[in-house]
C-alpha cells in the first residue's frame, strides 16, 4: 500500500500539493466544526465553514505550497523525464493561479495604482512602481517570458545557438526584474511579493535545467549574461522612441513612496471616517462627488464636498432646534449606518453611496432653506475646524458638536 501511494504521488505530485493545501485550510476550521457537533449546535453553517476553509487553503496555503515546491525543484539534482513533466505543470499552475491570486488580493488590499504625487485616503498606499514606467516593465517582462517559452518548450538541440543565447539573456532580464519586484514588495505587501519570487524560481529552474541537460548550454549561460546588456540597451532605445525615459527602469522603483526602494515622500493621506456614509461618499471619484476643499474633523484633514457639508449642516440645525429628536436620530444612525459604512472600501462603492444619498441631500437642503435664516452660511462653515468649532459649540445647545451623517 505504501509503494502504491508513493507511485501515485510521483505521477500526480502537483495534484497532491494542491489538494493538500486546500485540505490544510479546511482542517484549520475542523475544530470549530467539531465544537459545533459536540455542543449539538445547528449544523447549517458547516458547509459555509468548509467553503471558507477551502478558499483559505486555495488562496493562502496553495501559493505557499507552490513556493516550496518550486524551491525543491530548483535545488533538486534529479532531472528525469518524469520530473521534467511535473516541473512544467508546476510552472503552469504557478503562473496562472498566481496571477489569479494577485488580482484577487489586489482587489481587497490598500494598494492603489497611483503615483506618489497623488494624495490618497486612510490606509491606502501608492503603486510599487511609477505608473508612467509601466510600458518599460511590461516590455521587459514580455521579452523575458518569450525567452522562457523558447527554452522551456522547444528542444535545445533544434534551436540555433544565437537564438538560445538570446532567449537565456532575456530570461536573465526577467530574473533581475523579479528580484527588484520581490525586494520592493517585501517592504509593504508580503503576499504580493510571493508571485514575483515564484517567477524568479521558475526562471532559475529553466536556466539550471538547460545547463544540466546540455553541456553546450553551460557556455551559453556566460555568453547570455554578456548579451543581456546589449539586449537591454536595444529595448531601452525602442522604449525611448515611444516616450519612455532612458532611466525608466531605475525610476520605476525609486520614484515611488511607501516601498523598500522608494526615494520619494508622498503627501500625507487624507482621513475620512469610515463610520459615516456621507464622509465615505466624499472619497469617491472626484468627477462625480466633486470635492470642494479640505476640511478638519476630530483633528484630521478630510475631503469635503457639497453633500457632506449639507448633511452636517442639517444635523447642526437639528441639534440646535430639536435636540431630543437629534439624539434619537443619531442613536439610530450610529446603530445601523456604521455596519454599512465600514464595509465601503473602494471609490466605486463610495460613488454608489454618493448617488444613493442624493435624495436625502435634496431633502436636507429644503429643510435648511425652510428653517434657517442663512442656510448657505451654515453650510459653508462646516468642518472649518479651529476657533470656529469652539464658537459653534457655545452656540449649539447640544452637548457636543454633532458628527456628520
Kinemage of the C-alpha trace (Angstrom):
@kinemage 1
@onewidth
@group {chain A} dominant
@subgroup {mainchain}
@vectorlist {calphas} color= white
{ca unk a 1} P 0.000 0.000 0.000
{ca unk a 2} L 2.844 2.363 0.820
{ca unk a 3} L 4.542 1.739 -2.528
{ca unk a 4} L 1.247 2.299 -4.309
{ca unk a 5} L 0.800 5.662 -2.603
{ca unk a 6} L 4.343 6.687 -3.477
{ca unk a 7} L 3.767 5.816 -7.116
{ca unk a 8} L 0.540 7.804 -7.153
{ca unk a 9} L 2.347 10.786 -5.617
{ca unk a 10} L 5.123 10.597 -8.203
{ca unk a 11} L 2.615 10.510 -11.055
{ca unk a 12} L 0.315 13.223 -9.635
{ca unk a 13} L 2.613 15.355 -7.495
{ca unk a 14} L 1.003 18.671 -8.428
{ca unk a 15} L -2.485 17.382 -7.717
{ca unk a 16} L -1.352 16.130 -4.300
{ca unk a 17} L 0.205 19.506 -3.480
{ca unk a 18} L -2.984 21.354 -4.460
{ca unk a 19} L -5.316 19.039 -2.582
{ca unk a 20} L -3.039 19.030 0.457
{ca unk a 21} L -3.062 22.834 0.604
{ca unk a 22} L -6.847 23.017 0.330
{ca unk a 23} L -7.273 20.244 2.919
{ca unk a 24} L -4.995 22.162 5.288
{ca unk a 25} L -7.288 25.179 5.056
{ca unk a 26} L -10.323 23.027 5.767
{ca unk a 27} L -8.641 21.317 8.745
{ca unk a 28} L -7.951 24.697 10.320
{ca unk a 29} L -11.691 25.067 10.748
{ca unk a 30} L -12.263 21.469 11.809
{ca unk a 31} L -12.019 22.399 15.483
{ca unk a 32} L -14.919 24.807 15.017
{ca unk a 33} L -16.926 22.107 13.254
{ca unk a 34} L -16.211 19.526 15.958
{ca unk a 35} L -17.095 22.041 18.668
{ca unk a 36} L -20.431 22.720 16.994
{ca unk a 37} L -21.156 18.982 16.774
{ca unk a 38} L -20.156 18.407 20.392
{ca unk a 39} L -22.452 21.182 21.597
{ca unk a 40} L -25.226 19.887 19.330
{ca unk a 41} L -25.463 23.306 17.766
{ca unk a 42} L -27.103 23.892 14.422
{ca unk a 43} L -25.063 22.373 11.603
{ca unk a 44} L -26.413 24.794 9.000
{ca unk a 45} L -23.200 26.816 8.960
{ca unk a 46} L -20.908 23.833 8.402
{ca unk a 47} L -20.968 23.988 4.557
{ca unk a 48} L -20.086 27.670 4.702
{ca unk a 49} L -17.190 26.941 7.053
{ca unk a 50} L -15.914 24.236 4.724
{ca unk a 51} L -16.144 26.626 1.776
{ca unk a 52} L -14.243 29.322 3.647
{ca unk a 53} L -11.604 26.794 4.687
{ca unk a 54} L -11.214 25.612 1.095
{ca unk a 55} L -10.832 29.176 -0.175
{ca unk a 56} L -8.327 29.924 2.565
{ca unk a 57} L -6.322 26.892 1.527
{ca unk a 58} L -6.549 27.760 -2.174
{ca unk a 59} L -5.538 31.418 -1.814
{ca unk a 60} L -3.077 31.212 1.077
{ca unk a 61} L -1.684 27.716 1.574
{ca unk a 62} L -1.582 26.692 -2.067
{ca unk a 63} L 0.602 29.668 -3.157
{ca unk a 64} L 2.916 28.957 -0.223
{ca unk a 65} L 2.988 25.237 -1.110
{ca unk a 66} L 3.821 26.109 -4.728
{ca unk a 67} L 6.664 28.294 -3.457
{ca unk a 68} L 8.253 25.437 -1.506
{ca unk a 69} L 7.561 23.062 -4.402
{ca unk a 70} L 9.361 25.392 -6.817
{ca unk a 71} L 12.295 25.754 -4.420
{ca unk a 72} L 12.606 21.968 -4.150
{ca unk a 73} L 12.533 21.585 -7.922
{ca unk a 74} L 15.211 24.284 -8.263
{ca unk a 75} L 17.663 22.638 -5.875
{ca unk a 76} L 16.892 19.055 -6.916
{ca unk a 77} L 19.677 17.399 -8.888
{ca unk a 78} L 17.431 14.720 -10.438
{ca unk a 79} L 16.218 15.860 -13.821
{ca unk a 80} L 14.486 12.738 -15.044
{ca unk a 81} L 11.874 12.906 -17.791
{ca unk a 82} L 9.012 12.325 -15.346
{ca unk a 83} L 10.246 15.099 -13.085
{ca unk a 84} L 10.593 17.452 -16.051
{ca unk a 85} L 6.926 16.947 -16.932
{ca unk a 86} L 5.991 17.548 -13.302
{ca unk a 87} L 8.009 20.778 -13.297
{ca unk a 88} L 6.221 22.016 -16.434
{ca unk a 89} L 2.845 21.506 -14.791
{ca unk a 90} L 4.129 23.251 -11.670
{ca unk a 91} L 5.263 26.198 -13.780
{ca unk a 92} L 1.868 26.441 -15.464
{ca unk a 93} L -0.019 26.239 -12.163
{ca unk a 94} L 2.266 28.848 -10.593
{ca unk a 95} L 1.905 31.324 -13.445
{ca unk a 96} L -1.860 31.014 -13.905
{ca unk a 97} L -3.058 30.558 -10.327
{ca unk a 98} L -0.522 33.082 -9.072
{ca unk a 99} L -1.957 35.677 -11.450
{ca unk a 100} L -5.469 34.942 -10.153
{ca unk a 101} L -4.302 35.330 -6.548
{ca unk a 102} L -2.567 38.632 -7.328
{ca unk a 103} L -5.717 40.051 -8.935
{ca unk a 104} L -7.909 38.929 -6.019
{ca unk a 105} L -5.510 40.186 -3.357
{ca unk a 106} L -5.053 43.483 -5.172
{ca unk a 107} L -8.819 43.951 -5.151
{ca unk a 108} L -9.005 43.749 -1.341
{ca unk a 109} L -5.679 45.378 -0.452
{ca unk a 110} L -4.952 49.063 0.144
{ca unk a 111} L -2.511 49.299 -2.787
{ca unk a 112} L -3.675 51.829 -5.381
{ca unk a 113} L -2.245 52.356 -8.854
{ca unk a 114} L -1.350 55.957 -8.127
{ca unk a 115} L 1.978 57.781 -8.162
{ca unk a 116} L 3.497 59.298 -5.027
{ca unk a 117} L 2.306 62.800 -6.032
{ca unk a 118} L -1.343 61.821 -5.566
{ca unk a 119} L -2.990 62.228 -2.179
{ca unk a 120} L -4.641 59.018 -1.003
{ca unk a 121} L -7.111 58.342 1.784
{ca unk a 122} L -6.894 56.455 5.061
{ca unk a 123} L -4.553 53.424 4.853
{ca unk a 124} L -4.116 53.382 1.079
{ca unk a 125} L -0.565 53.112 -0.278
{ca unk a 126} L 0.827 54.175 -3.627
{ca unk a 127} L 1.763 51.884 -6.508
{ca unk a 128} L 5.015 49.918 -6.017
{ca unk a 129} L 6.253 51.166 -9.403
{ca unk a 130} L 5.916 54.581 -11.035
{ca unk a 131} L 2.851 54.231 -13.263
{ca unk a 132} L 4.429 56.110 -16.170
{ca unk a 133} L 7.153 53.419 -16.370
{ca unk a 134} L 4.680 50.551 -16.833
{ca unk a 135} L 5.487 50.252 -20.591
{ca unk a 136} L 9.145 49.632 -19.696
{ca unk a 137} L 8.300 46.998 -17.080
{ca unk a 138} L 5.751 45.260 -19.320
{ca unk a 139} L 8.125 45.195 -22.312
{ca unk a 140} L 10.991 43.652 -20.347
{ca unk a 141} L 8.601 41.187 -18.731
{ca unk a 142} L 7.210 40.090 -22.096
{ca unk a 143} L 10.708 39.642 -23.562
{ca unk a 144} L 11.712 37.555 -20.529
{ca unk a 145} L 8.583 35.407 -20.861
{ca unk a 146} L 9.327 34.925 -24.564
{ca unk a 147} L 12.793 33.624 -23.614
{ca unk a 148} L 11.245 31.310 -21.039
{ca unk a 149} L 8.809 29.810 -23.555
{ca unk a 150} L 11.615 29.119 -26.041
{ca unk a 151} L 13.896 27.381 -23.556
{ca unk a 152} L 11.115 25.585 -21.722
{ca unk a 153} L 9.078 24.133 -24.554
{ca unk a 154} L 11.425 23.885 -27.544
{ca unk a 155} L 14.199 21.262 -27.752
{ca unk a 156} L 17.533 22.994 -27.293
{ca unk a 157} L 19.237 20.759 -29.884
{ca unk a 158} L 16.901 22.082 -32.575
{ca unk a 159} L 17.455 25.750 -31.718
{ca unk a 160} L 20.056 27.939 -33.446
{ca unk a 161} L 22.842 28.818 -30.976
{ca unk a 162} L 22.273 32.580 -31.169
{ca unk a 163} L 18.548 32.195 -30.526
{ca unk a 164} L 19.310 30.045 -27.476
{ca unk a 165} L 21.707 32.660 -26.122
{ca unk a 166} L 19.196 35.466 -26.774
{ca unk a 167} L 16.450 33.520 -25.002
{ca unk a 168} L 18.679 32.947 -21.973
{ca unk a 169} L 19.719 36.637 -21.963
{ca unk a 170} L 16.042 37.602 -21.992
{ca unk a 171} L 15.440 35.313 -19.030
{ca unk a 172} L 18.289 36.979 -17.150
{ca unk a 173} L 16.459 40.285 -17.619
{ca unk a 174} L 13.358 38.626 -16.192
{ca unk a 175} L 15.330 37.318 -13.234
{ca unk a 176} L 16.602 40.820 -12.478
{ca unk a 177} L 13.068 42.225 -12.793
{ca unk a 178} L 11.679 39.595 -10.420
{ca unk a 179} L 14.402 40.305 -7.866
{ca unk a 180} L 13.595 44.025 -7.927
{ca unk a 181} L 9.864 43.365 -7.647
{ca unk a 182} L 10.352 40.985 -4.721
{ca unk a 183} L 12.587 43.423 -2.826
{ca unk a 184} L 10.212 46.316 -3.494
{ca unk a 185} L 7.080 44.476 -2.367
{ca unk a 186} L 8.634 42.917 0.740
{ca unk a 187} L 8.700 46.407 2.190
{ca unk a 188} L 4.924 46.510 2.409
{ca unk a 189} L 2.919 43.621 0.942
{ca unk a 190} L 4.338 40.154 1.623
{ca unk a 191} L 1.549 38.310 -0.184
{ca unk a 192} L 2.068 40.318 -3.379
{ca unk a 193} L 5.802 39.522 -3.244
{ca unk a 194} L 5.120 35.765 -3.400
{ca unk a 195} L 4.262 35.898 -7.109
{ca unk a 196} L 7.427 37.595 -8.465
{ca unk a 197} L 9.507 35.393 -6.161
{ca unk a 198} L 7.931 32.304 -7.719
{ca unk a 199} L 8.529 33.654 -11.216
{ca unk a 200} L 12.160 34.095 -10.187
{ca unk a 201} L 12.253 30.427 -9.158
{ca unk a 202} L 10.682 29.376 -12.466
{ca unk a 203} L 13.275 31.296 -14.482
{ca unk a 204} L 16.045 29.876 -12.311
{ca unk a 205} L 14.716 26.320 -12.754
{ca unk a 206} L 14.652 26.710 -16.509
{ca unk a 207} L 18.210 28.027 -16.785
{ca unk a 208} L 19.525 25.329 -14.448
{ca unk a 209} L 17.678 22.544 -16.269
{ca unk a 210} L 19.050 23.648 -19.633
{ca unk a 211} L 22.595 23.893 -18.298
{ca unk a 212} L 22.421 20.444 -16.693
{ca unk a 213} L 20.888 18.713 -19.685
{ca unk a 214} L 23.209 20.113 -22.338
{ca unk a 215} L 26.942 20.593 -21.994
{ca unk a 216} L 26.996 23.312 -24.649
{ca unk a 217} L 24.376 25.324 -22.780
{ca unk a 218} L 26.784 25.833 -19.886
{ca unk a 219} L 28.875 28.002 -22.191
{ca unk a 220} L 25.691 29.723 -23.328
{ca unk a 221} L 24.986 30.923 -19.780
{ca unk a 222} L 28.118 33.075 -19.684
{ca unk a 223} L 27.558 34.441 -23.178
{ca unk a 224} L 23.932 35.148 -22.334
{ca unk a 225} L 24.964 37.267 -19.345
{ca unk a 226} L 27.199 39.363 -21.612
{ca unk a 227} L 24.499 39.639 -24.280
{ca unk a 228} L 21.916 40.701 -21.692
{ca unk a 229} L 23.340 44.243 -21.575
{ca unk a 230} L 23.182 44.956 -25.332
{ca unk a 231} L 19.677 43.467 -25.322
{ca unk a 232} L 18.656 45.816 -22.527
{ca unk a 233} L 20.183 48.712 -24.464
{ca unk a 234} L 18.208 47.864 -27.610
{ca unk a 235} L 14.979 47.618 -25.614
{ca unk a 236} L 15.726 50.959 -23.950
{ca unk a 237} L 16.256 52.679 -27.311
{ca unk a 238} L 12.975 51.280 -28.637
{ca unk a 239} L 11.142 52.400 -25.499
{ca unk a 240} L 12.643 55.895 -25.761
{ca unk a 241} L 11.119 56.174 -29.240
{ca unk a 242} L 7.742 55.512 -27.611
{ca unk a 243} L 8.161 58.185 -24.947
{ca unk a 244} L 9.932 56.399 -22.105
{ca unk a 245} L 12.986 57.879 -20.389
{ca unk a 246} L 16.480 56.325 -20.609
{ca unk a 247} L 16.460 55.629 -16.874
{ca unk a 248} L 12.837 54.452 -16.665
{ca unk a 249} L 13.920 51.066 -15.328
{ca unk a 250} L 15.603 52.773 -12.370
{ca unk a 251} L 12.929 55.393 -11.775
{ca unk a 252} L 10.257 52.700 -11.823
{ca unk a 253} L 11.363 51.721 -8.315
{ca unk a 254} L 12.838 54.916 -6.896
{ca unk a 255} L 10.131 57.391 -7.958
{ca unk a 256} L 7.695 55.787 -5.553
{ca unk a 257} L 6.650 56.097 -1.954
{ca unk a 258} L 5.853 53.581 0.813
{ca unk a 259} L 8.119 50.775 -0.533
{ca unk a 260} L 11.604 49.331 0.013
{ca unk a 261} L 13.399 51.096 -2.844
{ca unk a 262} L 11.323 54.277 -2.709
{ca unk a 263} L 13.154 57.605 -2.602
{ca unk a 264} L 10.133 59.933 -2.627
{ca unk a 265} L 7.890 61.121 0.170
{ca unk a 266} L 4.205 61.264 -0.594
{ca unk a 267} L 1.838 63.869 0.857
{ca unk a 268} L 0.038 62.660 3.994
{ca unk a 269} L -3.096 60.650 3.409
{ca unk a 270} L -6.435 62.332 3.865
{ca unk a 271} L -8.531 60.648 6.538
{ca unk a 272} L -12.257 60.171 6.290
{ca unk a 273} L -14.309 58.496 8.942
{ca unk a 274} L -15.397 55.110 7.637
{ca unk a 275} L -18.253 55.071 10.153
{ca unk a 276} L -20.323 57.647 8.280
{ca unk a 277} L -21.864 57.322 4.851
{ca unk a 278} L -21.550 60.897 3.628
{ca unk a 279} L -17.898 61.093 4.689
{ca unk a 280} L -17.179 57.873 2.843
{ca unk a 281} L -19.053 59.088 -0.237
{ca unk a 282} L -16.859 62.194 -0.325
{ca unk a 283} L -13.941 59.861 -1.019
{ca unk a 284} L -15.415 58.680 -4.333
{ca unk a 285} L -14.149 59.616 -7.774
{ca unk a 286} L -13.639 63.408 -7.924
{ca unk a 287} L -15.506 63.851 -11.222
{ca unk a 288} L -18.666 62.512 -9.590
{ca unk a 289} L -18.538 63.566 -5.939
{ca unk a 290} L -16.948 66.964 -6.765
{ca unk a 291} L -14.756 67.693 -3.709
{ca unk a 292} L -14.773 71.391 -2.793
{ca unk a 293} L -11.963 71.768 -0.281
{ca unk a 294} L -10.144 70.195 2.612
{ca unk a 295} L -11.823 70.240 5.995
{ca unk a 296} L -10.973 69.259 9.538
{ca unk a 297} L -12.713 66.680 11.658
{ca unk a 298} L -11.513 65.366 15.009
{ca unk a 299} L -8.078 66.809 14.279
{ca unk a 300} L -7.758 65.085 10.884
{ca unk a 301} L -7.855 66.500 7.379
{ca unk a 302} L -10.783 65.205 5.348
{ca unk a 303} L -12.170 65.677 1.854
{ca unk a 304} L -15.254 67.887 1.889
{ca unk a 305} L -17.887 68.056 -0.838
{ca unk a 306} L -21.283 69.722 -1.070
{ca unk a 307} L -23.210 66.643 0.050
{ca unk a 308} L -21.126 66.261 3.192
{ca unk a 309} L -21.461 69.941 4.077
{ca unk a 310} L -25.235 69.872 3.589
{ca unk a 311} L -25.625 66.711 5.697
{ca unk a 312} L -23.607 68.107 8.565
{ca unk a 313} L -25.373 71.474 8.358
{ca unk a 314} L -28.736 69.693 8.574
{ca unk a 315} L -27.644 67.800 11.672
{ca unk a 316} L -26.258 71.011 13.115
{ca unk a 317} L -29.659 72.688 12.652
{ca unk a 318} L -31.488 69.657 14.056
{ca unk a 319} L -29.294 69.594 17.172
{ca unk a 320} L -29.981 73.298 17.676
{ca unk a 321} L -33.751 73.281 17.133
{ca unk a 322} L -34.763 69.746 18.229
{ca unk a 323} L -32.025 68.243 20.418
{ca unk a 324} L -34.204 65.337 21.595
{ca unk a 325} L -35.062 64.294 18.056
{ca unk a 326} L -31.396 64.706 17.106
{ca unk a 327} L -30.241 62.360 19.860
{ca unk a 328} L -32.704 59.647 18.820
{ca unk a 329} L -31.786 60.042 15.167
{ca unk a 330} L -28.096 59.961 15.995
{ca unk a 331} L -28.530 56.775 18.031
{ca unk a 332} L -30.473 55.115 15.194
{ca unk a 333} L -27.888 56.080 12.600
{ca unk a 334} L -24.920 55.007 14.749
{ca unk a 335} L -26.629 51.634 15.215
{ca unk a 336} L -27.492 50.933 11.557
{ca unk a 337} L -25.312 53.235 9.483
{ca unk a 338} L -21.978 52.085 10.854
{ca unk a 339} L -22.317 48.388 9.850
{ca unk a 340} L -22.923 49.527 6.252
{ca unk a 341} L -20.306 52.280 6.042
{ca unk a 342} L -17.441 50.259 7.480
{ca unk a 343} L -17.596 47.839 4.532
{ca unk a 344} L -17.124 50.564 1.920
{ca unk a 345} L -13.533 50.016 0.774
{ca unk a 346} L -13.383 51.288 -2.818
{ca unk a 347} L -14.036 54.503 -4.696
{ca unk a 348} L -16.678 52.775 -6.820
{ca unk a 349} L -18.678 51.806 -3.743
{ca unk a 350} L -18.274 55.346 -2.419
{ca unk a 351} L -19.674 56.624 -5.730
{ca unk a 352} L -22.731 54.393 -5.283
{ca unk a 353} L -23.305 55.677 -1.741
{ca unk a 354} L -22.984 59.248 -3.032
{ca unk a 355} L -25.728 58.632 -5.602
{ca unk a 356} L -27.985 56.862 -3.092
{ca unk a 357} L -27.615 59.798 -0.683
{ca unk a 358} L -28.619 62.357 -3.323
{ca unk a 359} L -32.378 62.349 -2.465
{ca unk a 360} L -31.525 62.874 1.207
{ca unk a 361} L -29.202 65.727 0.267
{ca unk a 362} L -32.063 67.483 -1.542
{ca unk a 363} L -34.331 66.914 1.464
{ca unk a 364} L -31.701 68.399 3.808
{ca unk a 365} L -31.387 71.480 1.586
{ca unk a 366} L -35.164 72.021 1.630
{ca unk a 367} L -35.258 71.788 5.431
{ca unk a 368} L -32.306 74.190 5.777
{ca unk a 369} L -33.923 76.752 3.485
{ca unk a 370} L -37.233 76.430 5.351
{ca unk a 371} L -35.958 76.838 8.914
{ca unk a 372} L -32.605 78.646 8.742
{ca unk a 373} L -32.274 82.356 8.022
{ca unk a 374} L -28.800 81.908 6.479
{ca unk a 375} L -28.645 78.311 5.189
{ca unk a 376} L -25.674 78.804 2.871
{ca unk a 377} L -23.636 80.368 5.660
{ca unk a 378} L -24.351 77.377 7.888
{ca unk a 379} L -23.384 75.016 5.066
{ca unk a 380} L -20.191 76.887 4.206
{ca unk a 381} L -18.723 76.912 7.718
{ca unk a 382} L -18.990 73.156 8.333
{ca unk a 383} L -15.667 71.421 9.047
{ca unk a 384} L -13.749 74.669 9.250
{ca unk a 385} L -12.053 73.490 12.454
{ca unk a 386} L -10.092 75.555 14.938
{ca unk a 387} L -11.649 78.581 16.583
{ca unk a 388} L -14.898 78.356 14.665
{ca unk a 389} L -15.669 74.972 16.179
{ca unk a 390} L -15.176 76.387 19.663
{ca unk a 391} L -17.543 79.268 18.902
{ca unk a 392} L -20.131 76.988 17.401
{ca unk a 393} L -20.007 74.665 20.400
{ca unk a 394} L -21.059 77.559 22.619
{ca unk a 395} L -23.951 78.416 20.329
{ca unk a 396} L -25.336 74.936 19.822
{ca unk a 397} L -27.474 73.655 22.641
{ca unk a 398} L -26.474 70.044 22.177
{ca unk a 399} L -23.912 68.515 24.452
{ca unk a 400} L -21.252 68.157 21.745
{ca unk a 401} L -20.719 69.181 18.172
{ca unk a 402} L -22.709 66.695 16.042
{ca unk a 403} L -20.985 64.278 13.750
{ca unk a 404} L -21.839 64.143 10.082
{ca unk a 405} L -24.311 61.721 8.675
